[in-house]
């Protein structure tokens, strides 16, 4: 069932702290941790979305190390997690590739720290039984309006117990994947 789930980590278009649309930087830590979470939960593909050529090169260098360089033999578990990763220039390309793999359109589910209403893990489990899903995570200060305003379904935001609600994207990814896997 979960092999129908893919994750897209969007670096553009996202918002910065001033609510401006920007391209955020790819970080090594996000790639490592989200790839490992994806592998742990049986996710079929992890797309890193950035149109910035220099950032794409950074991702390729990291992949080269873990898939073919010293990292591939030094830490085979990390190698298997990075096998899920694919870099694409935009969200539509990720959706097209995931749809093509399943010979049907993938449904996009976006995430936001500001959406207490929306799908929960059990809802996503039911959807995965029928169709491929692309779970979209934003970097920076979240997905830009041009993605949010496209009327995609939203996964319920993670609500902590404090008045502070800004998890690192890699932590949010792990929590959301756990909720989908456990049906919460």
Buried (B, 14 or more C-beta within 10 A) or exposed (E): EBEBBBBBBBBBBBBBEEEEBBBBBBBEEBBBBBBBBBBEBBBBBBBBBBBBEEBBEBBEEBBEBBBEBEBBEEEEEBBBBBBBBBBBBBBEBBBBBBBEBBEEBBBBBBBBBEBEEBBEBEBBBEBBEEEBBBBBBBBBBBBBEEBBEEEBBBBBBBEEEEEEEEBEBBEBBBBBBBBBBEEE
